[in-house]
Amino acid sequence: MEKWNHSTTSLTHFVIAGIPGLQDMGTRTTLFLLFLVIYIITVTENIVFIIVIKSDHTLHSPMYLFIGNLAFVDLLIPSVTIPEMLHYLITEDGNIAFGPCITQMGFYLTFLLAEGFTLVVMSYDRYQSICNPLHYHTVMTIKHAFMLSALCWTIGSIYAATYVYLVFTIPFCERNRIEYFCCDYMSITLLACADISFQNIFDKIVSLLLIVVQLFLILFSYGKIIAAVLRITSTEGKKKVFSTCASHLLVICVFYLVLAFVLVSYSVQGLSEQVRTLAAIVQNIVPSFVNPIIYCVKTKEIRTSITKLAKKFKLGSLCF
């Protein structure tokens, strides 16, 4: 029988399985190169977005501040998990110390929830812009936008701190192999050697509550926007309103559809852990990869600013 260690500090490290059952080195190398290229593009896209929004004064408005905050979160979410996963794929060395593992879990939860609530406040921003245009610049100031962005990060931090605390209340045995590609809360709790019913119930209730609250606030905002659009008589006016919301709606759909895909994969019996892990990796990187593309394609002001920045760098390089 396993000897119970009722202190989490007695467990010095974990072993990350990466993608369970993936032993073929050729396949591992292919996946390594694929995810490396996607990760580099994702990081580059979001850094460019942050630089463009910061450097172009015409984009210093609440809407673009929220887009910049989203780009910052999209830069951090894959960066906290993907580089280490790439290391596991190419080296098969999945060892990670207890402290860094819990830190990774905490950061990932913070960034993930911050992104969800950033999408909520962006919906609120569109609601104010379309439904209350005369009062928009009074209600949605840069200071207000900063406060809402800070609120997103605060909620994410409190959420993550709660889960870190829960992990420290769990007793672990000698088992330390995490059947996942990163330090995930549920995968860590599976290693517990005591009844963790309370932690599991708490996780399900809180996760469901947060998703319901986010979706309710987003749907409420867009319900008001749709009602306002229906009152517009001109077709041109309706198209203009729709164009301002199209990019944000696409970003919301990508975020929640990919999240739903992962949740469904865990509820479908017969799916292998390998498929579920790959689905989780897709959820980890695809929204961050796609969001800048959506905003670039759908937002003329951002395309113009990127073009101006590219010309500026080109002229600068010619000078040297």
Sequence and secondary structure as in RCSB ss.txt:
>XXXX:A:sequence
MEKWNHSTTSLTHFVIAGIPGLQDMGTRTTLFLLFLVIYIITVTENIVFIIVIKSDHTLHSPMYLFIGNLAFVDL
LIPSVTIPEMLHYLITEDGNIAFGPCITQMGFYLTFLLAEGFTLVVMSYDRYQSICNPLHYHTVMTIKHAFMLSA
LCWTIGSIYAATYVYLVFTIPFCERNRIEYFCCDYMSITLLACADISFQNIFDKIVSLLLIVVQLFLILFSYGKI
IAAVLRITSTEGKKKVFSTCASHLLVICVFYLVLAFVLVSYSVQGLSEQVRTLAAIVQNIVPSFVNPIIYCVKTK
EIRTSITKLAKKFKLGSLCF
>XXXX:A:secstr
    B  GGG  EEEE SSTT   HHHHHHHHHHHHHHHHHHHHHHHHHHHHHHH GGG SHHHHHHHHHHHHHH
HHHHTTHHHHHHHHHH   EEEHHHHHHHHHHHHHHHHHHHHHHHHHHHHHHHHHH TTTHHHHS HHHHHHHHH
HHHHHHHHHHHHHHHHHHTS B S  EE SSS  HHHHHTTBSS  HHHHHHHHHHHHHHHHHHHHHHHHHHHHH
HHHHHT   HHHHHHHHHHHHHHHHHHHHHHHHHHHHHHHHHSTT  HHHHHHHHHHHHHHHHHHHHHHHHHH H
HHHHHHHHHHHHHHHHHHH 
